[in-house]
Amino acid sequence: MASSPKTIVVMPAYNAETTLEQTLADMPDGAADEIILVDDCSTDGSAELARKLGLTVIQHEKNMGYGANQKTCYREALKRDADVIVMIHPDYQYDSSLLSIMAELLMKEHCDVLLGNRIRTRKEALDGGMPFYKYIANRGLTMIENIWLGQNLGEFHSGMRGYRRVVLETIPWESNSDDFVFDSQFLVQAVHFGFRLGDIPVPVRYMKEASSINFRRSTTYGLETLRTLLSFSLHRAGLARSPLFLGRETSSQDEAQGQRD
């Protein structure tokens, strides 16, 4: 008799002590077979609280960045034989009560990548506390990405994402940035490798306790996202080979060759 699919929830955490318990409290019973929190050298008690709450905790010895945190999350989920992996920020900005729905849609293979979409209307987004400049930037970048990549997502910049295992086994995400643009790179890679992207609506919750990058880093993120789109097109056209869009085995071979050189 075949075993039931295994769902692992991963949480990339940095200073999430004040919001972690709320995030977990909303999660339905049985939504995950295991919850892994990767602590990126927080200065608060995030790791200690996570252990107290029964989570599997992995701590970085130094702060490595948001993208590097996700890499650890996904390595650990694959190592533990996850069939479905759902990533959610532990800052209570996203509604963890929807995790079971996300996992079920992925298990039934309705799509391969599933995002939480916070933006249905301008009023809802702004009433939920989203800063106006972030709303404009999100809408603008998402429109560009949808047109460029031939998609129809409500937003490309969500911190609530689910994947089928095959996605993480195919995409060379280890080649991605250790910074925030990791998220954009991953989605462009998913399109390149032919995976089906979808989204479900989630409430907008911005608050002072929730993590948020400042205007300068948001600008850098936006420019790096556009750069990723350009790399995608150049690679597809055969004009500039990028490790972001090579198979995992090829990327590993290229990286090893570079180290030898």
C-alpha positions, 0 to 999 in steps of 0.5 A: 500500500502506497504511503500518503504524500508527505508535506513539510512546511519550512520557515525562513526566520530572522527575528521572528520571536514576536510573531512565530507563535501567532503564525503557528496558532493559525495553522490547521492541525495535521497541515504538515508532517513536519515544520522546519524553522531555519534561523538566520542568526537572529538576535532575539529568541526565535530559535529557542521559542521554535524549539519550545513549540516543537519545531525542527530548528536549524541555526546558521552560525552567521547571517547568510541572507534571505535566499541562503536561508531558503536554500537551507530550508529546501535542502532539509525538506528534500533530505526528509523526503517531502513530497510537497514543500510549503514556505511561509514567513513566520512574521504573521504577514501571511495566513497559515490557515490556508496551508492545508488547501495549498498542500492539497492543490499541489498533491492533486497536481492542479499546479506545480508552484502555488503562491499566496496572492495578497493583491485582489484590489487596491483598496484591500491591499492598502487597507491591509497596511501595504505601503503605497510605494510597495503596492505600486512597485508590486503591481508594476513588476508583476505586470511586467513579469506576467507579460514577459513570462506569459503568466497570469499571476496576481502577484510574483512577490509573495512570501507564501509559496508551495512546491511539488518536490519535482520542482525543487529537484529540477530547478538549479536554485542553489545557483540563485542569489543569497539575497531577496531576489532569490524569490524572483529568480526561482519563479523565472526558473519555474517558467523556464523549466515548464512548471505550472504556476498558480495562486490563491487569495490570502489576506493582506497583513502589514504590521510593525512586527512583520518583516519588510525590506526598506526602500533602498533594498526594495529598489535593488530587488526590483532592478535585480528582478528585471535583470533576471528577466533579461537573463532569461530572454538572453538564455532562451535566445542562445545569446548568453548562457546563464547557470540559473537556467541550466539543469541542476546537474549541468549547473553543478558541473559548471560550478566545479569546473569554475572552481578548478579553473 
